[in-house]
Amino acid sequence: MSEPRVITEIEGPLAHVRLNRPDKLNAVDLGLLDGLLESAAQIAADRDVRAVLLSGEGKSFCAGLDFASVNKTPRKVLASFIPNPLRGTNRFQQSLWAWRRLPVPVIAVTRGHVFGAGFQLALAADFRFTTPDAKWSILEAKWGLVPDMSGTIPLVEQVPLDLAKRLTMTGEIFSGEQAATWGLATGSDVDPDKLARELADQLIERSPDSVSASKSLLNEAARRGLRAQLRLERKLQLSMFRSPNTKIARSAGTKGEAPVFGPRTFR
């Protein structure tokens, strides 16, 4: 049997997800898209998972789209461009958007290449840690294309519009250190895994319902009007008042004890 394109391993509250095409620098083919969708669905259904570490096997996070592979199946590629009428996303978009929509925080750990589709996948995560010497680029410009896997939405949330335009129009390659300076990466270090795990441990200490609701609340903030966002705040807070994990947090905080939370109830 062939190796899975995406490896998902769940250890208690933490899910480890790794792109698994190291010989191709984890370049994206249709099989990898399906693997990402399947992995996201598995994690969403597991209410005990509280954080995700997303990385790539081998030397690179992801070198972008594998043109040689996808060009062999033009009919499948064309079909993958057709959007789902209910979701509004096509196969390429949904494979990344699913990670942004996960009800748990996703932490990307990047090194080597973070190009094109890999760049967009990193942006679909909630946090990104990178090595200083990693190479980042919205590489679609090199091929006369535009990013089309939902990455433009988090891009303009992360950086000023003029910088987003510059990077998208030029396709320039820049370092992980520069990505952190611009705010595209959460942090830069020779051991990004350590930084990612430290953050994951912090997140796991909090109520899984509060963390999940906070992700939803902040992801919506940039696209909602004032009244709609305030209404969402009230709605989510009412959900937190009813959450059994909120009671656990309050009780533990009052007693000065470490809380022991139950499964996530918010989604």
N, C-alpha and C positions, 0 to 999 in steps of 0.2 A: 504494500500500500504506500502511496505517496505521502510525504510529510504534509501536515496541515499548514495552510498559508498563515494562519493566525493561531497562536498557542494561548490558551486561557487556563490559568491555574488559580484556584481559590484556596487561600490559606486563612481560615477564620474570617475576620472582617475585611481582609485585604485581597483584592483580585490582581493578579499579575497577568498582563496581556502583552504578548510579544509578536511583532511582525516576523514572519519566518521564511524569508527568501534571502538569506545572507549572501548567497552566491550572486544575486542580482542587486545587492545593496538595498534589499527590501522594496524594490520598485513595484509599483501597483499594477496588477493585472486583474482580470475579472474575478478570478478565484480569490484573490486577496480582498476584493470588495465584498464578496459574499462572506468571507471569514470575519471581516469586521462587523458586518450586520449580525451574524450569528452570535458573535462574542458579546456584542452590546445587548442583544435580546436575552442571552443567558444571565448576564449581570443584572439587568433590569428586573428579572424575575426572581432573583435571589435577594430576599429582604434582609439577609444577614450581612451582605457586603456593604461596607461603609466607605470605602475608597478604592480607587483603581490606579495602578502604576502601569503606564503604557510606554513601551520601549520597542527597540528593534534588535533582532539577533545580529551578531557580528559587528562589523565596524561602523555601520551607518544606521541612522534611524529610518530614513526612507529617501531614496534618490528620485522620487517622482513617478510619473506614469511610465510603464514599460510599453513604449510605442510598438516595438517589434512584436510583442505578444498580442496586444489588442488589435493590431492591424491584420492579424491572421483570421479574425472572426468579425468582419465588418457588419454582418447582419445582427450579431449579438450586441455589438457596440451601438448600432443605430437603435435597437430596441431599448437599450439601457438609457438612452437619452429621453425616452418618452416618460413624462412625469406621471406619478400615481395621482389620479384625480382627487383622492381624499386627502393625501398628505401634502401634495403640491411639490414634492421633490422627485427627481428621477433616481436611478440606481446609483449613479456616481455621487450625487448630492447626499442621498440618504445614508450612504455608508459612512459618511463623516458626521452629518447632522445628528445621527443617532447618538453619538458620543456627547454632543452638547446637550442633548435632551435627556441623558441618563439622570436618574434621580439621586446620584451620588457623585462626589467630586472626582474628576479625572486629572491625574498628574502625569504629564508627558516627560520622559527622560530622553534627551536627544544628544547625539554625538555624530561625528562624520557628516553625512549629507542630510540636510533638511530642505529638500528641493521640491518645488511644484506641489504635487499632491501631498507630499510629506509635510511641507510647510503648512498646508491647509489642515491636515490632520492634527498637527501640533496645535494650531489655533483652535481646533474643536475641543481641546482639553481646557480645563479650568486654570491649570497652572503648567508652566513649562520650565524645566531646568535643563541646562545645556553645558557642554564643555566650552571653554573659551575659544578653542580652535575649530569648533564645528563650522560648517559652511551652510549658510542659510540663503535661500533665494526664491522669489516668486518666478520660477524659471519659464513659465508659460510664454513670457514676452520673447524669449529666444526663438520660439517656434512660431511666432506670429499669432499667438492665442491669448485668451484671457483666463484667469482662474475661474473654474465653473463647478467646484465641488463644495459650495457653500462657504468657502473661506473668506469671501469679501465681507461678510457680515461681522464676524469677530475682528477682522483686520481693522475696520474703521472704528471699532470700539476700543481697540488697544492703542492706536497711534493717531496723531493728527492727520487730517485728510490730505494735506499736501505731501506728507511722508508716505502715506498709503498709495497715493497716485504715483509718486516717484518710484517706489519699489515695484509697483505693478507694471508701470510703463517701461521701465528700463530692464527689469530682470537682473539687476546688479547682485553680485554675490558679496555677502558680508559675514563677519565672524559671529560666533555665539556670544562673545564678549560685547560686540556692538548690538546684537539683538537684545541683550539685557539692558544696555544703556538706553536704547530706544523704547523699552517697555514691552517688547515682543516676547522676551523670556522673563520669567519670574526671578531667575537667578542664574549665575554662571560660575562654574567651579570645575576643577579637574576631576572631581568625584560627584557628579550630579545625582547619582543614585543615593548618596548619603543625604543630600539636601531633600530629595523627594521623599525618602523614607521618614525623615524627621517631621516633615509637614504632614505626611499621612498619619503618623502616630498622634500628632496634635488633633487632627480632624476626628480620628477614631475616639478620642476622649470625650467628644461632645455628643449631644443627642443626635442620633441619625435622622430624626425628623426635622430638627432645627436646621441641621446642615443642608438637608435636601431642600427644604422650603427656602432657605437663604439663596441657594443656587438658582432656583426658579425665579425668585423675586428680583435678583440682580440681573439675571439674563434678560428679563423683560423690560427693565427700567429704561433702556435706551430707545425702545421702540414704542412705548406707550405714552399717551398724553398724561398730563398731571392728574386729572381726576381718575383715570383708569389705573394709574400706578398706586395712588392712595387707596383706591378700592381694593386692589390686589393685596396691599399691605394688611388691610383690615381682615380680608378673607383668610389669608395665611396665618395671621395671628390667632384668629378664632380656632383654626385647625390645631395650632400648637397648644392652646388652652385645653383642648380635648385629648391631646396625645398622652398616652400612658408614660412615654419617655420624658415628657415635661415634668410629670409628677416625680419620676425617679431623679431627675436633675435637681429639682427643688429640694427633695428630701435629703439627697446626698450633700448638697451645698449647705443646707442648714446644719447638718451634723458634722460637716468637715470631712466627709468620707469620699472615696472615689466612687462615682456612679457605675452601676452595672446595668447597662441598657438592654432592653429587649429588641426584637427585630424592628426594622423600619416599618412604620405604618403609613407614612406619607409617600405619595407618588404623583 
